[in-house]
Amino acid sequence: MANKRRPQTAAPAATGAADSGNYPVVGARQPCPCGSGRRYKACHGRAAAQAATELVRRPFEGLPGEADWVAMRELVPAATARLTLKGGLPEGVTAVTLATVLPMAWPALHRESGEILLGLQNDTASGDLSRDLADTLQRALAAEPGTPVDAGRADPQGPRLQDLLDLDAPFEPEVHSGFEFWLEGEEEPAGEVAASLESANSAALPTTRLTGVEGAYWCEAPGKNHLRWVMARPEEELLDALARLHAAGTSSLDEPQGAEGSRLVGSFRAHGLTVPVWDLPSEMTAQECEKPAAAFAERLAEALAVTAPLTAEERRARSGLTNRQVTLN
């Protein structure tokens, strides 16, 4: 699993307060450029800092494949996905590729080939991950080929990914066994990049994206395998439905139901979405998860359609699920 992250308290971002126009960013203790005589942090920097730290609970909402964006951000070690920009690619840019992690934890890289790599699993400066990533993407598009892009401070009024990407284009992650995609079309790594590649490969758990349902990822861990399924459903409705299935003994991924093996053990909460987690037998492969997962999706749809209040047994099941819920971000 990717490391847990929390939004950091950012220094003032790139614009001033909305009520008095735009002013350049200066040091927090320096005089405000508006001429008030007060320090920047006590004047126009205050509104900018507040905008930079407000948390957007579902930063990927509205993007195609929201569940897969969350999975790539929080759960999947090595994966890439091609991004399509509104209006096409700028001159000299050959492709834009989202990647879970880049060498040296770079936020982005403009390759010599003209391809842009945008890293997803980096710490960001504000509470709006979509805006921070859009800012990094814009700076990467303008960077010289062969240049990594450092972290920056996004304008709190600047564009978000939803403004830059073609929302009609498909989002199709490709999961990799390691991070050799860093080297595609490049020379063999050396020095710090080589060390970074070796370290990343050694820490990556084998992971596979299921093809029959959206947002579900099988992973192999010592002792047992897991299925982690990001579900783009309202959390309260989803937990009610999972509780109904759990109380009925139909929340596993076994065939037939009730056979010894898989078990719904809890869930994560990540970027506004709920991620149920199943323990699987160590011999259960990703391919063997496909049919049971599709059958579970049908049972879940039926449970989501039920509007009756939860029974006492279902309430106990729901309490057990929420007590084992872990918030990632």
TORFIVEX-93984 format. One record per residue (C-alpha): x, y, z; residue number from 1. Coordinates in steps of 0.1 Angstrom, whole numbers, padded with zeros to 4 digits. Example, Ala and Ser with C-alpha at 12.3 -4.5 7.8 and 13.67 -1.06 7.14 Angstrom:
BEGIN
<atom><east>0123</east><north>-0045</north><up>0078</up><k>1</k></atom>
<atom><east>0137</east><north>-0011</north><up>0071</up><k>2</k></atom>
This chain:
BEGIN
<atom><east>0000</east><north>0000</north><up>0000</up><k>1</k></atom>
<atom><east>0012</east><north>0035</north><up>-0007</up><k>2</k></atom>
<atom><east>0023</east><north>0055</north><up>0023</up><k>3</k></atom>
<atom><east>-0003</east><north>0075</north><up>0041</up><k>4</k></atom>
<atom><east>-0003</east><north>0112</north><up>0035</up><k>5</k></atom>
<atom><east>-0019</east><north>0142</north><up>0050</up><k>6</k></atom>
<atom><east>-0024</east><north>0176</north><up>0035</up><k>7</k></atom>
<atom><east>0003</east><north>0199</north><up>0047</up><k>8</k></atom>
<atom><east>-0002</east><north>0235</north><up>0059</up><k>9</k></atom>
<atom><east>0009</east><north>0255</north><up>0029</up><k>10</k></atom>
<atom><east>0025</east><north>0289</north><up>0027</up><k>11</k></atom>
<atom><east>0005</east><north>0315</north><up>0009</up><k>12</k></atom>
<atom><east>-0004</east><north>0305</north><up>-0026</up><k>13</k></atom>
<atom><east>0000</east><north>0324</north><up>-0058</up><k>14</k></atom>
<atom><east>-0028</east><north>0350</north><up>-0056</up><k>15</k></atom>
<atom><east>-0041</east><north>0374</north><up>-0029</up><k>16</k></atom>
<atom><east>-0075</east><north>0379</north><up>-0014</up><k>17</k></atom>
<atom><east>-0104</east><north>0379</north><up>-0038</up><k>18</k></atom>
<atom><east>-0118</east><north>0412</north><up>-0026</up><k>19</k></atom>
<atom><east>-0088</east><north>0433</north><up>-0035</up><k>20</k></atom>
<atom><east>-0073</east><north>0420</north><up>-0067</up><k>21</k></atom>
<atom><east>-0042</east><north>0399</north><up>-0073</up><k>22</k></atom>
<atom><east>-0009</east><north>0405</north><up>-0056</up><k>23</k></atom>
<atom><east>0025</east><north>0387</north><up>-0060</up><k>24</k></atom>
<atom><east>0035</east><north>0361</north><up>-0034</up><k>25</k></atom>
<atom><east>0062</east><north>0373</north><up>-0009</up><k>26</k></atom>
<atom><east>0076</east><north>0360</north><up>0023</up><k>27</k></atom>
<atom><east>0051</east><north>0356</north><up>0051</up><k>28</k></atom>
<atom><east>0069</east><north>0382</north><up>0073</up><k>29</k></atom>
<atom><east>0075</east><north>0407</north><up>0045</up><k>30</k></atom>
<atom><east>0053</east><north>0438</north><up>0039</up><k>31</k></atom>
<atom><east>0022</east><north>0430</north><up>0019</up><k>32</k></atom>
<atom><east>0025</east><north>0441</north><up>-0018</up><k>33</k></atom>
<atom><east>-0009</east><north>0459</north><up>-0015</up><k>34</k></atom>
<atom><east>0007</east><north>0487</north><up>0005</up><k>35</k></atom>
<atom><east>-0013</east><north>0483</north><up>0037</up><k>36</k></atom>
<atom><east>0019</east><north>0483</north><up>0058</up><k>37</k></atom>
<atom><east>0010</east><north>0450</north><up>0074</up><k>38</k></atom>
<atom><east>0029</east><north>0417</north><up>0070</up><k>39</k></atom>
<atom><east>0018</east><north>0396</north><up>0041</up><k>40</k></atom>
<atom><east>0007</east><north>0367</north><up>0064</up><k>41</k></atom>
<atom><east>-0017</east><north>0391</north><up>0082</up><k>42</k></atom>
<atom><east>-0030</east><north>0407</north><up>0051</up><k>43</k></atom>
<atom><east>-0036</east><north>0392</north><up>0016</up><k>44</k></atom>
<atom><east>-0016</east><north>0361</north><up>0025</up><k>45</k></atom>
<atom><east>-0043</east><north>0351</north><up>0051</up><k>46</k></atom>
<atom><east>-0070</east><north>0344</north><up>0025</up><k>47</k></atom>
<atom><east>-0046</east><north>0327</north><up>0002</up><k>48</k></atom>
<atom><east>-0033</east><north>0304</north><up>0030</up><k>49</k></atom>
<atom><east>-0068</east><north>0295</north><up>0039</up><k>50</k></atom>
<atom><east>-0077</east><north>0286</north><up>0003</up><k>51</k></atom>
<atom><east>-0046</east><north>0265</north><up>0001</up><k>52</k></atom>
<atom><east>-0054</east><north>0244</north><up>0032</up><k>53</k></atom>
<atom><east>-0091</east><north>0237</north><up>0027</up><k>54</k></atom>
<atom><east>-0096</east><north>0200</north><up>0021</up><k>55</k></atom>
<atom><east>-0115</east><north>0189</north><up>-0010</up><k>56</k></atom>
<atom><east>-0129</east><north>0156</north><up>0002</up><k>57</k></atom>
<atom><east>-0133</east><north>0140</north><up>-0033</up><k>58</k></atom>
<atom><east>-0106</east><north>0156</north><up>-0055</up><k>59</k></atom>
<atom><east>-0112</east><north>0132</north><up>-0084</up><k>60</k></atom>
<atom><east>-0149</east><north>0135</north><up>-0085</up><k>61</k></atom>
<atom><east>-0161</east><north>0141</north><up>-0121</up><k>62</k></atom>
<atom><east>-0131</east><north>0125</north><up>-0137</up><k>63</k></atom>
<atom><east>-0136</east><north>0093</north><up>-0157</up><k>64</k></atom>
<atom><east>-0125</east><north>0064</north><up>-0135</up><k>65</k></atom>
<atom><east>-0126</east><north>0081</north><up>-0102</up><k>66</k></atom>
<atom><east>-0123</east><north>0048</north><up>-0083</up><k>67</k></atom>
<atom><east>-0091</east><north>0040</north><up>-0103</up><k>68</k></atom>
<atom><east>-0076</east><north>0074</north><up>-0096</up><k>69</k></atom>
<atom><east>-0081</east><north>0067</north><up>-0059</up><k>70</k></atom>
<atom><east>-0066</east><north>0032</north><up>-0062</up><k>71</k></atom>
<atom><east>-0036</east><north>0046</north><up>-0081</up><k>72</k></atom>
<atom><east>-0031</east><north>0073</north><up>-0055</up><k>73</k></atom>
<atom><east>-0034</east><north>0051</north><up>-0024</up><k>74</k></atom>
<atom><east>-0033</east><north>0013</north><up>-0031</up><k>75</k></atom>
<atom><east>-0013</east><north>0004</north><up>-0063</up><k>76</k></atom>
<atom><east>0025</east><north>0004</north><up>-0062</up><k>77</k></atom>
<atom><east>0033</east><north>0006</north><up>-0099</up><k>78</k></atom>
<atom><east>0008</east><north>0017</north><up>-0126</up><k>79</k></atom>
<atom><east>0004</east><north>0042</north><up>-0154</up><k>80</k></atom>
<atom><east>-0025</east><north>0056</north><up>-0174</up><k>81</k></atom>
<atom><east>-0026</east><north>0078</north><up>-0205</up><k>82</k></atom>
<atom><east>-0042</east><north>0112</north><up>-0200</up><k>83</k></atom>
<atom><east>-0060</east><north>0131</north><up>-0227</up><k>84</k></atom>
<atom><east>-0059</east><north>0169</north><up>-0226</up><k>85</k></atom>
<atom><east>-0087</east><north>0192</north><up>-0237</up><k>86</k></atom>
<atom><east>-0078</east><north>0207</north><up>-0270</up><k>87</k></atom>
<atom><east>-0050</east><north>0182</north><up>-0276</up><k>88</k></atom>
<atom><east>-0013</east><north>0182</north><up>-0269</up><k>89</k></atom>
<atom><east>0009</east><north>0214</north><up>-0270</up><k>90</k></atom>
<atom><east>0036</east><north>0215</north><up>-0297</up><k>91</k></atom>
<atom><east>0066</east><north>0193</north><up>-0288</up><k>92</k></atom>
<atom><east>0046</east><north>0172</north><up>-0263</up><k>93</k></atom>
<atom><east>0041</east><north>0136</north><up>-0275</up><k>94</k></atom>
<atom><east>0020</east><north>0122</north><up>-0247</up><k>95</k></atom>
<atom><east>0009</east><north>0128</north><up>-0211</up><k>96</k></atom>
<atom><east>0011</east><north>0098</north><up>-0187</up><k>97</k></atom>
<atom><east>-0001</east><north>0095</north><up>-0151</up><k>98</k></atom>
<atom><east>0022</east><north>0074</north><up>-0130</up><k>99</k></atom>
<atom><east>0019</east><north>0062</north><up>-0094</up><k>100</k></atom>
<atom><east>0055</east><north>0071</north><up>-0085</up><k>101</k></atom>
<atom><east>0084</east><north>0086</north><up>-0104</up><k>102</k></atom>
<atom><east>0122</east><north>0083</north><up>-0098</up><k>103</k></atom>
<atom><east>0134</east><north>0103</north><up>-0068</up><k>104</k></atom>
<atom><east>0098</east><north>0110</north><up>-0060</up><k>105</k></atom>
<atom><east>0097</east><north>0138</north><up>-0087</up><k>106</k></atom>
<atom><east>0062</east><north>0154</north><up>-0090</up><k>107</k></atom>
<atom><east>0066</east><north>0153</north><up>-0128</up><k>108</k></atom>
<atom><east>0091</east><north>0147</north><up>-0155</up><k>109</k></atom>
<atom><east>0093</east><north>0161</north><up>-0191</up><k>110</k></atom>
<atom><east>0112</east><north>0134</north><up>-0210</up><k>111</k></atom>
<atom><east>0136</east><north>0141</north><up>-0238</up><k>112</k></atom>
<atom><east>0111</east><north>0122</north><up>-0260</up><k>113</k></atom>
<atom><east>0085</east><north>0149</north><up>-0253</up><k>114</k></atom>
<atom><east>0064</east><north>0126</north><up>-0230</up><k>115</k></atom>
<atom><east>0051</east><north>0141</north><up>-0198</up><k>116</k></atom>
<atom><east>0051</east><north>0118</north><up>-0167</up><k>117</k></atom>
<atom><east>0029</east><north>0131</north><up>-0138</up><k>118</k></atom>
<atom><east>0034</east><north>0115</north><up>-0104</up><k>119</k></atom>
<atom><east>0003</east><north>0108</north><up>-0083</up><k>120</k></atom>
<atom><east>0016</east><north>0096</north><up>-0050</up><k>121</k></atom>
<atom><east>0035</east><north>0127</north><up>-0039</up><k>122</k></atom>
<atom><east>0028</east><north>0150</north><up>-0010</up><k>123</k></atom>
<atom><east>0010</east><north>0181</north><up>-0021</up><k>124</k></atom>
<atom><east>0009</east><north>0217</north><up>-0008</up><k>125</k></atom>
<atom><east>-0028</east><north>0222</north><up>-0003</up><k>126</k></atom>
<atom><east>-0060</east><north>0204</north><up>0005</up><k>127</k></atom>
<atom><east>-0071</east><north>0202</north><up>-0032</up><k>128</k></atom>
<atom><east>-0051</east><north>0174</north><up>-0047</up><k>129</k></atom>
<atom><east>-0067</east><north>0180</north><up>-0081</up><k>130</k></atom>
<atom><east>-0056</east><north>0216</north><up>-0082</up><k>131</k></atom>
<atom><east>-0021</east><north>0207</north><up>-0071</up><k>132</k></atom>
<atom><east>-0017</east><north>0181</north><up>-0098</up><k>133</k></atom>
<atom><east>-0031</east><north>0204</north><up>-0124</up><k>134</k></atom>
<atom><east>-0005</east><north>0230</north><up>-0114</up><k>135</k></atom>
<atom><east>0023</east><north>0204</north><up>-0116</up><k>136</k></atom>
<atom><east>0010</east><north>0192</north><up>-0150</up><k>137</k></atom>
<atom><east>0010</east><north>0228</north><up>-0164</up><k>138</k></atom>
<atom><east>0045</east><north>0234</north><up>-0153</up><k>139</k></atom>
<atom><east>0057</east><north>0201</north><up>-0167</up><k>140</k></atom>
<atom><east>0041</east><north>0209</north><up>-0201</up><k>141</k></atom>
<atom><east>0061</east><north>0242</north><up>-0201</up><k>142</k></atom>
<atom><east>0094</east><north>0226</north><up>-0189</up><k>143</k></atom>
<atom><east>0124</east><north>0219</north><up>-0211</up><k>144</k></atom>
<atom><east>0126</east><north>0183</north><up>-0224</up><k>145</k></atom>
<atom><east>0148</east><north>0162</north><up>-0200</up><k>146</k></atom>
<atom><east>0137</east><north>0182</north><up>-0170</up><k>147</k></atom>
<atom><east>0122</east><north>0170</north><up>-0137</up><k>148</k></atom>
<atom><east>0096</east><north>0193</north><up>-0122</up><k>149</k></atom>
<atom><east>0097</east><north>0202</north><up>-0085</up><k>150</k></atom>
<atom><east>0068</east><north>0206</north><up>-0062</up><k>151</k></atom>
<atom><east>0051</east><north>0241</north><up>-0063</up><k>152</k></atom>
<atom><east>0023</east><north>0261</north><up>-0048</up><k>153</k></atom>
<atom><east>-0008</east><north>0261</north><up>-0069</up><k>154</k></atom>
<atom><east>-0029</east><north>0293</north><up>-0074</up><k>155</k></atom>
<atom><east>-0060</east><north>0287</north><up>-0052</up><k>156</k></atom>
<atom><east>-0080</east><north>0300</north><up>-0081</up><k>157</k></atom>
<atom><east>-0061</east><north>0281</north><up>-0107</up><k>158</k></atom>
<atom><east>-0074</east><north>0252</north><up>-0129</up><k>159</k></atom>
<atom><east>-0081</east><north>0217</north><up>-0116</up><k>160</k></atom>
<atom><east>-0076</east><north>0184</north><up>-0134</up><k>161</k></atom>
<atom><east>-0113</east><north>0185</north><up>-0143</up><k>162</k></atom>
<atom><east>-0105</east><north>0217</north><up>-0162</up><k>163</k></atom>
<atom><east>-0075</east><north>0204</north><up>-0181</up><k>164</k></atom>
<atom><east>-0084</east><north>0168</north><up>-0190</up><k>165</k></atom>
<atom><east>-0109</east><north>0156</north><up>-0216</up><k>166</k></atom>
<atom><east>-0137</east><north>0142</north><up>-0195</up><k>167</k></atom>
<atom><east>-0150</east><north>0121</north><up>-0223</up><k>168</k></atom>
<atom><east>-0117</east><north>0102</north><up>-0228</up><k>169</k></atom>
<atom><east>-0115</east><north>0068</north><up>-0211</up><k>170</k></atom>
<atom><east>-0092</east><north>0063</north><up>-0181</up><k>171</k></atom>
<atom><east>-0075</east><north>0028</north><up>-0183</up><k>172</k></atom>
<atom><east>-0048</east><north>0021</north><up>-0158</up><k>173</k></atom>
<atom><east>-0021</east><north>-0004</north><up>-0167</up><k>174</k></atom>
<atom><east>-0006</east><north>-0021</north><up>-0136</up><k>175</k></atom>
<atom><east>0031</east><north>-0030</north><up>-0138</up><k>176</k></atom>
<atom><east>0051</east><north>-0057</north><up>-0120</up><k>177</k></atom>
<atom><east>0078</east><north>-0031</north><up>-0113</up><k>178</k></atom>
<atom><east>0090</east><north>0004</north><up>-0121</up><k>179</k></atom>
<atom><east>0108</east><north>-0003</north><up>-0153</up><k>180</k></atom>
<atom><east>0084</east><north>0020</north><up>-0171</up><k>181</k></atom>
<atom><east>0106</east><north>0048</north><up>-0157</up><k>182</k></atom>
<atom><east>0132</east><north>0037</north><up>-0183</up><k>183</k></atom>
<atom><east>0110</east><north>0033</north><up>-0214</up><k>184</k></atom>
<atom><east>0130</east><north>0048</north><up>-0243</up><k>185</k></atom>
<atom><east>0157</east><north>0059</north><up>-0219</up><k>186</k></atom>
<atom><east>0192</east><north>0047</north><up>-0211</up><k>187</k></atom>
<atom><east>0199</east><north>0023</north><up>-0182</up><k>188</k></atom>
<atom><east>0198</east><north>0042</north><up>-0149</up><k>189</k></atom>
<atom><east>0228</east><north>0051</north><up>-0129</up><k>190</k></atom>
<atom><east>0235</east><north>0066</north><up>-0095</up><k>191</k></atom>
<atom><east>0205</east><north>0078</north><up>-0075</up><k>192</k></atom>
<atom><east>0179</east><north>0069</north><up>-0101</up><k>193</k></atom>
<atom><east>0192</east><north>0033</north><up>-0102</up><k>194</k></atom>
<atom><east>0191</east><north>0031</north><up>-0064</up><k>195</k></atom>
<atom><east>0156</east><north>0045</north><up>-0064</up><k>196</k></atom>
<atom><east>0145</east><north>0020</north><up>-0090</up><k>197</k></atom>
<atom><east>0159</east><north>-0009</north><up>-0070</up><k>198</k></atom>
<atom><east>0144</east><north>0003</north><up>-0037</up><k>199</k></atom>
<atom><east>0109</east><north>0008</north><up>-0053</up><k>200</k></atom>
<atom><east>0109</east><north>-0026</north><up>-0070</up><k>201</k></atom>
<atom><east>0119</east><north>-0044</north><up>-0038</up><k>202</k></atom>
<atom><east>0090</east><north>-0028</north><up>-0019</up><k>203</k></atom>
<atom><east>0062</east><north>-0033</north><up>-0045</up><k>204</k></atom>
<atom><east>0036</east><north>-0060</north><up>-0038</up><k>205</k></atom>
<atom><east>0024</east><north>-0079</north><up>-0068</up><k>206</k></atom>
<atom><east>-0009</east><north>-0063</north><up>-0078</up><k>207</k></atom>
<atom><east>-0035</east><north>-0070</north><up>-0105</up><k>208</k></atom>
<atom><east>-0065</east><north>-0049</north><up>-0116</up><k>209</k></atom>
<atom><east>-0096</east><north>-0070</north><up>-0121</up><k>210</k></atom>
<atom><east>-0112</east><north>-0066</north><up>-0156</up><k>211</k></atom>
<atom><east>-0148</east><north>-0074</north><up>-0149</up><k>212</k></atom>
<atom><east>-0156</east><north>-0048</north><up>-0123</up><k>213</k></atom>
<atom><east>-0144</east><north>-0012</north><up>-0117</up><k>214</k></atom>
<atom><east>-0118</east><north>-0002</north><up>-0091</up><k>215</k></atom>
<atom><east>-0110</east><north>-0037</north><up>-0078</up><k>216</k></atom>
<atom><east>-0073</east><north>-0047</north><up>-0072</up><k>217</k></atom>
<atom><east>-0060</east><north>-0081</north><up>-0062</up><k>218</k></atom>
<atom><east>-0026</east><north>-0080</north><up>-0044</up><k>219</k></atom>
<atom><east>-0003</east><north>-0107</north><up>-0031</up><k>220</k></atom>
<atom><east>0010</east><north>-0103</north><up>0005</up><k>221</k></atom>
<atom><east>0030</east><north>-0127</north><up>0027</up><k>222</k></atom>
<atom><east>0006</east><north>-0153</north><up>0042</up><k>223</k></atom>
<atom><east>-0026</east><north>-0143</north><up>0023</up><k>224</k></atom>
<atom><east>-0038</east><north>-0123</north><up>-0006</up><k>225</k></atom>
<atom><east>-0062</east><north>-0094</north><up>-0006</up><k>226</k></atom>
<atom><east>-0088</east><north>-0078</north><up>-0028</up><k>227</k></atom>
<atom><east>-0092</east><north>-0040</north><up>-0023</up><k>228</k></atom>
<atom><east>-0122</east><north>-0026</north><up>-0041</up><k>229</k></atom>
<atom><east>-0126</east><north>0012</north><up>-0045</up><k>230</k></atom>
<atom><east>-0164</east><north>0018</north><up>-0048</up><k>231</k></atom>
<atom><east>-0177</east><north>0052</north><up>-0061</up><k>232</k></atom>
<atom><east>-0209</east><north>0050</north><up>-0040</up><k>233</k></atom>
<atom><east>-0222</east><north>0073</north><up>-0013</up><k>234</k></atom>
<atom><east>-0205</east><north>0060</north><up>0019</up><k>235</k></atom>
<atom><east>-0236</east><north>0056</north><up>0041</up><k>236</k></atom>
<atom><east>-0256</east><north>0037</north><up>0015</up><k>237</k></atom>
<atom><east>-0226</east><north>0015</north><up>0007</up><k>238</k></atom>
<atom><east>-0220</east><north>0006</north><up>0043</up><k>239</k></atom>
<atom><east>-0257</east><north>-0003</north><up>0048</up><k>240</k></atom>
<atom><east>-0256</east><north>-0026</north><up>0018</up><k>241</k></atom>
<atom><east>-0224</east><north>-0043</north><up>0029</up><k>242</k></atom>
<atom><east>-0239</east><north>-0048</north><up>0063</up><k>243</k></atom>
<atom><east>-0270</east><north>-0064</north><up>0048</up><k>244</k></atom>
<atom><east>-0248</east><north>-0088</north><up>0029</up><k>245</k></atom>
<atom><east>-0225</east><north>-0095</north><up>0058</up><k>246</k></atom>
<atom><east>-0254</east><north>-0103</north><up>0081</up><k>247</k></atom>
<atom><east>-0269</east><north>-0126</north><up>0055</up><k>248</k></atom>
<atom><east>-0236</east><north>-0145</north><up>0051</up><k>249</k></atom>
<atom><east>-0231</east><north>-0134</north><up>0015</up><k>250</k></atom>
<atom><east>-0203</east><north>-0109</north><up>0018</up><k>251</k></atom>
<atom><east>-0175</east><north>-0133</north><up>0009</up><k>252</k></atom>
<atom><east>-0159</east><north>-0139</north><up>-0025</up><k>253</k></atom>
<atom><east>-0162</east><north>-0177</north><up>-0023</up><k>254</k></atom>
<atom><east>-0181</east><north>-0200</north><up>-0046</up><k>255</k></atom>
<atom><east>-0202</east><north>-0216</north><up>-0033</up><k>256</k></atom>
<atom><east>-0211</east><north>-0190</north><up>-0006</up><k>257</k></atom>
<atom><east>-0200</east><north>-0201</north><up>0028</up><k>258</k></atom>
<atom><east>-0171</east><north>-0221</north><up>0017</up><k>259</k></atom>
<atom><east>-0139</east><north>-0216</north><up>0037</up><k>260</k></atom>
<atom><east>-0117</east><north>-0189</north><up>0022</up><k>261</k></atom>
<atom><east>-0123</east><north>-0153</north><up>0016</up><k>262</k></atom>
<atom><east>-0136</east><north>-0129</north><up>0042</up><k>263</k></atom>
<atom><east>-0147</east><north>-0092</north><up>0042</up><k>264</k></atom>
<atom><east>-0125</east><north>-0078</north><up>0070</up><k>265</k></atom>
<atom><east>-0132</east><north>-0041</north><up>0069</up><k>266</k></atom>
<atom><east>-0126</east><north>-0011</north><up>0047</up><k>267</k></atom>
<atom><east>-0105</east><north>0020</north><up>0040</up><k>268</k></atom>
<atom><east>-0118</east><north>0055</north><up>0034</up><k>269</k></atom>
<atom><east>-0098</east><north>0073</north><up>0008</up><k>270</k></atom>
<atom><east>-0105</east><north>0107</north><up>-0010</up><k>271</k></atom>
<atom><east>-0142</east><north>0105</north><up>-0002</up><k>272</k></atom>
<atom><east>-0147</east><north>0069</north><up>-0014</up><k>273</k></atom>
<atom><east>-0150</east><north>0036</north><up>0006</up><k>274</k></atom>
<atom><east>-0127</east><north>0007</north><up>-0001</up><k>275</k></atom>
<atom><east>-0139</east><north>-0027</north><up>0012</up><k>276</k></atom>
<atom><east>-0111</east><north>-0052</north><up>0018</up><k>277</k></atom>
<atom><east>-0113</east><north>-0090</north><up>0016</up><k>278</k></atom>
<atom><east>-0087</east><north>-0114</north><up>0029</up><k>279</k></atom>
<atom><east>-0082</east><north>-0142</north><up>0004</up><k>280</k></atom>
<atom><east>-0066</east><north>-0176</north><up>0005</up><k>281</k></atom>
<atom><east>-0030</east><north>-0175</north><up>-0005</up><k>282</k></atom>
<atom><east>-0037</east><north>-0197</north><up>-0035</up><k>283</k></atom>
<atom><east>-0065</east><north>-0176</north><up>-0048</up><k>284</k></atom>
<atom><east>-0052</east><north>-0157</north><up>-0079</up><k>285</k></atom>
<atom><east>-0065</east><north>-0126</north><up>-0095</up><k>286</k></atom>
<atom><east>-0081</east><north>-0145</north><up>-0123</up><k>287</k></atom>
<atom><east>-0099</east><north>-0167</north><up>-0098</up><k>288</k></atom>
<atom><east>-0114</east><north>-0135</north><up>-0083</up><k>289</k></atom>
<atom><east>-0130</east><north>-0123</north><up>-0115</up><k>290</k></atom>
<atom><east>-0162</east><north>-0145</north><up>-0114</up><k>291</k></atom>
<atom><east>-0168</east><north>-0142</north><up>-0076</up><k>292</k></atom>
<atom><east>-0163</east><north>-0104</north><up>-0078</up><k>293</k></atom>
<atom><east>-0188</east><north>-0101</north><up>-0106</up><k>294</k></atom>
<atom><east>-0213</east><north>-0121</north><up>-0087</up><k>295</k></atom>
<atom><east>-0207</east><north>-0100</north><up>-0056</up><k>296</k></atom>
<atom><east>-0213</east><north>-0068</north><up>-0076</up><k>297</k></atom>
<atom><east>-0248</east><north>-0082</north><up>-0085</up><k>298</k></atom>
<atom><east>-0256</east><north>-0090</north><up>-0049</up><k>299</k></atom>
<atom><east>-0244</east><north>-0055</north><up>-0039</up><k>300</k></atom>
<atom><east>-0266</east><north>-0038</north><up>-0064</up><k>301</k></atom>
<atom><east>-0296</east><north>-0057</north><up>-0050</up><k>302</k></atom>
<atom><east>-0286</east><north>-0047</north><up>-0015</up><k>303</k></atom>
<atom><east>-0282</east><north>-0011</north><up>-0025</up><k>304</k></atom>
<atom><east>-0317</east><north>-0011</north><up>-0038</up><k>305</k></atom>
<atom><east>-0332</east><north>-0020</north><up>-0004</up><k>306</k></atom>
<atom><east>-0346</east><north>0009</north><up>0015</up><k>307</k></atom>
<atom><east>-0360</east><north>-0008</north><up>0046</up><k>308</k></atom>
<atom><east>-0343</east><north>0001</north><up>0079</up><k>309</k></atom>
<atom><east>-0315</east><north>-0022</north><up>0090</up><k>310</k></atom>
<atom><east>-0324</east><north>-0051</north><up>0113</up><k>311</k></atom>
<atom><east>-0307</east><north>-0055</north><up>0146</up><k>312</k></atom>
<atom><east>-0283</east><north>-0081</north><up>0132</up><k>313</k></atom>
<atom><east>-0275</east><north>-0058</north><up>0102</up><k>314</k></atom>
<atom><east>-0268</east><north>-0029</north><up>0125</up><k>315</k></atom>
<atom><east>-0244</east><north>-0051</north><up>0144</up><k>316</k></atom>
<atom><east>-0227</east><north>-0060</north><up>0112</up><k>317</k></atom>
<atom><east>-0225</east><north>-0024</north><up>0101</up><k>318</k></atom>
<atom><east>-0210</east><north>-0014</north><up>0135</up><k>319</k></atom>
<atom><east>-0183</east><north>-0041</north><up>0131</up><k>320</k></atom>
<atom><east>-0175</east><north>-0028</north><up>0096</up><k>321</k></atom>
<atom><east>-0172</east><north>0008</north><up>0106</up><k>322</k></atom>
<atom><east>-0152</east><north>0000</north><up>0137</up><k>323</k></atom>
<atom><east>-0126</east><north>-0016</north><up>0114</up><k>324</k></atom>
<atom><east>-0125</east><north>0013</north><up>0090</up><k>325</k></atom>
<atom><east>-0092</east><north>0031</north><up>0084</up><k>326</k></atom>
<atom><east>-0090</east><north>0066</north><up>0068</up><k>327</k></atom>
<atom><east>-0061</east><north>0069</north><up>0044</up><k>328</k></atom>
<atom><east>-0069</east><north>0105</north><up>0032</up><k>329</k></atom>
